[in-house]
């Protein structure tokens, strides 16, 4: 690609006409070639840097995704434990109410198991 760009610049310079002195033409062409080489080098460096940053971003997103998944799992376990405690408290209250209303009733856990 650098050669194609260099050729395009040389064609552009030749369309503008030859400078009055051959030495000036040679210096101008050398400078154009230097500039083109510099642009090519900077483009390659930018490409490498962009690829590196993309890889870093992918790794960070993967890490954040894993952290979020672990956090959700932990919160789910905590919520399940809390729900179990609340359900047990409700069962105790229901049993107390049933007993107050008419004596002992069948244990709902035994009924569900049987």
N, C-alpha and C positions, 0 to 999 in steps of 0.2 A: 504494500500500500504506500509506503514511503516513496518508492520509485515512481509510482503513478502520480503522486502529488508533486514530486520534484519535476516530472515531465510537464505537468500542467502549468507549473510556475514558469518553467523555461519557455513554454509556448506563449504564455502571456507576455513575458518580457520580450520575446522576439516579435510579437505582433506590434508592440509599441515602437518598434524600430530599433536599429542599431545605434548605440551612442556614437558620438563623433570619434571617440578614441577607443581602440580595442582594449587598452589596459583598464579603462573604466568599466567596460562591459564585463571583463573577466572578474574584476573585483566585485561588481554588483552580483554576478552569478554566484561567486563564491559565498558572498554574504547571504544570498537567498538560500543557498544550500545549507549554510550553517543554521539559519533561522528554521528551515524545514526540519533539520535534524533535531533542533531543540524542541520544536513543537511535537515531533514524533516521540522523543524521550519523555516529555511531560505527559503526553497522552498515555504512554505505557505505564508510567508511574501512577497516574490517576486511576487507571484500570486496576492495577494491583491493589491500590489503597481501597478502592470501592469494593473489590472482592473480599478484602480482609474485613472491612466494616460490615459487609453483608453476613459473613460467617459469624462475627461477634454478635450481631443482632439475632441471628438464628439461635445461637447458643443461649443467649440471655432469655429469649422467648421460651425456649425449651425448659430452662431452669425455672422460670416464673410459672410455667404451666404445671410442672411437677410440684412446686411449692403450693400452688392453689389447690391441686388435687389432694395433696396431703392434708391441707387445712380443711377442705370440705369433708374429707373422711373423718377427721378428728371431730369436727362440729357435728357430723351425723351421729357419731357414737355418743357424744355428750347429750344430744337431743334425745336419742333413744333411751339413754339412762334416765334422763329427766322424765320422760314420758312413762317409763316403768315405775318410777317412784310416785308419780301423780296417780297412776292407775291403782297402785297398791293402796294409796291413801284414800282414794274414792271407794275401793272395795271395803276398807275398814269402816269408813263412814256409813256405807250402805248396810253393812252387817250390823252396826250399832243402831241404825234407824229401824231395821227390821226387827231386831231384838226388842227395841223399845215399843214397837207397835204390836207385837204379838208373840213374843217368845222367840226361841231359837229357830232359825231357818237352816235349810241345807246349805252347806258351804258351796258358794258358786264355783270355786276351783275344783272341788270334787265332782260337781255336776258336769262341768265341762270336760273333765278327764274321763268320766264314765261313759 
